[in-house]
Amino acid sequence: MTPQLIRKVIVAERTAWIRQMLESIRSLPLDSYEHFREDTRNPAAAESYLRRALEALLDLGRHILAKGFAEVAAEYKEIGTKLVKVGILSREQGARLRQLAGYRNRLVHFYHGVSTRELYEICTKHIDDISALAEQLLNWLREHPDKLDSRI
């Protein structure tokens, strides 16, 4: 596999999805845990929005690695490590992305162990981590426009 141009349309689609999911999380009643759990639809919505935001972020990282660096990341937890290796993320950011990938895996495979309280804590204290990582990927792309394929 040889490096190719990163598809700008995929970057735009994944970024829009991340932003939409985070906006949806922020629209939930997060002012208090009691308010959040009053309606059982809130934790269900939060879980879905969070999982989809994480998957879009990880898919964006995977696309950048695959196209821009010919680096294959078979599992989500590898993406953070490989983005550090190619110089896109700092070690701290890579560790945070690995942690978020692990959380995504919990949401999908060990959903029965994710409590409403835990979802509330993630949605109120760690959503900005997703935004910050997405912004770091976008900043890197802005600094390397030669890596982007603008064709549709």
PEGIJO-V267536 format. One record per residue. N is the residue number from 1. RES is the residue in one small letter. PHI is phi in whole degrees, -180 to 180 (none if undefined). PSI is psi as a letter, one per 40 degrees, with the letter a starting at -180 (999 if undefined). OMEGA is omega in degrees with one decimal (NA if undefined). Layout:
N:RES:PHI:PSI:OMEGA
N:RES:PHI:PSI:OMEGA
This chain:
1:m:none:h:178.6
2:t:-116:i:178.8
3:p:-60:i:177.2
4:q:-132:a:176.6
5:l:-82:i:177.6
6:i:-77:h:-175.7
7:r:-77:h:-178.1
8:k:-60:d:-179.6
9:v:-64:d:178.4
10:i:-69:d:177.0
11:v:-59:d:-179.0
12:a:-64:d:-179.7
13:e:-65:d:-178.8
14:r:-66:d:179.2
15:t:-64:d:178.5
16:a:-62:d:179.4
17:w:-64:d:178.3
18:i:-58:d:-178.3
19:r:-62:d:-179.9
20:q:-64:d:-178.9
21:m:-67:d:179.2
22:l:-68:d:176.1
23:e:-63:d:178.5
24:s:-65:d:176.4
25:i:-63:d:-177.9
26:r:-65:e:179.0
27:s:-83:e:178.0
28:l:-74:i:178.5
29:p:-75:g:-175.8
30:l:-105:e:-178.4
31:d:-68:d:175.2
32:s:-156:i:178.3
33:y:-60:d:-179.1
34:e:-61:d:178.9
35:h:-65:d:-179.9
36:f:-60:d:-174.3
37:r:-89:e:178.5
38:e:-55:d:-179.2
39:d:-108:h:-176.4
40:t:-63:e:177.3
41:r:-73:d:-178.6
42:n:-63:d:178.1
43:p:-63:d:178.7
44:a:-64:d:178.2
45:a:-65:d:-179.9
46:a:-59:d:-180.0
47:e:-62:d:-179.8
48:s:-65:d:179.8
49:y:-62:d:-178.8
50:l:-65:d:-180.0
51:r:-60:d:-178.0
52:r:-69:d:175.9
53:a:-64:d:179.3
54:l:-64:d:179.9
55:e:-64:d:178.2
56:a:-66:d:177.4
57:l:-62:d:-179.7
58:l:-68:d:176.9
59:d:-65:d:176.3
60:l:-64:d:177.1
61:g:-60:d:179.0
62:r:-64:d:179.4
63:h:-64:d:178.4
64:i:-60:d:179.2
65:l:-64:d:-175.5
66:a:-66:d:-176.5
67:k:-78:d:-173.0
68:g:-77:d:-173.4
69:f:-131:e:-176.6
70:a:55:f:178.6
71:e:-103:h:179.6
72:v:-97:h:174.7
73:a:-118:h:-175.9
74:a:-70:d:-178.8
75:e:-124:i:-179.0
76:y:-56:d:-176.5
77:k:-67:e:178.5
78:e:-78:d:-172.2
79:i:-62:d:179.4
80:g:-59:d:179.6
81:t:-60:d:-177.5
82:k:-73:d:176.2
83:l:-69:d:173.3
84:v:-69:d:-177.9
85:k:-57:d:-178.5
86:v:-89:e:173.2
87:g:89:e:179.7
88:i:-89:d:179.2
89:l:-114:i:171.4
90:s:-74:i:177.3
91:r:-60:d:179.6
92:e:-63:d:178.6
93:q:-65:d:178.1
94:g:-63:d:177.9
95:a:-64:d:178.8
96:r:-64:d:179.5
97:l:-66:d:176.3
98:r:-62:d:178.1
99:q:-64:d:178.3
100:l:-66:d:176.4
101:a:-64:d:176.9
102:g:-64:d:178.4
103:y:-67:d:175.8
104:r:-58:d:179.2
105:n:-63:d:175.9
106:r:-62:d:180.0
107:l:-60:d:-176.9
108:v:-86:d:-171.5
109:h:-99:d:-177.7
110:f:-127:f:-176.8
111:y:-54:d:-178.8
112:h:-68:e:180.0
113:g:-98:e:-179.5
114:v:-94:h:-176.4
115:s:-86:i:175.4
116:t:-61:d:178.3
117:r:-60:d:-179.9
118:e:-63:d:177.3
119:l:-60:d:178.7
120:y:-61:d:-179.5
121:e:-62:d:179.0
122:i:-62:d:-177.2
123:c:-68:d:-179.2
124:t:-97:d:-174.0
125:k:-119:e:-172.1
126:h:-129:e:179.7
127:i:-63:d:-179.5
128:d:-65:d:175.8
129:d:-62:d:179.8
130:i:-66:d:178.3
131:s:-60:d:-177.9
132:a:-64:d:179.3
133:l:-68:d:177.5
134:a:-62:d:179.9
135:e:-64:d:177.3
136:q:-63:d:177.7
137:l:-62:d:179.5
138:l:-66:d:177.1
139:n:-61:d:178.8
140:w:-62:d:179.0
141:l:-64:d:177.0
142:r:-63:d:179.3
143:e:-77:e:-177.7
144:h:-131:g:-177.3
145:p:-62:d:178.1
146:d:-67:e:179.5
147:k:-87:e:-173.6
148:l:-100:h:171.9
149:d:-101:h:-176.1
150:s:-86:e:-178.9
151:r:-68:i:178.9
152:i:-82:999:NA
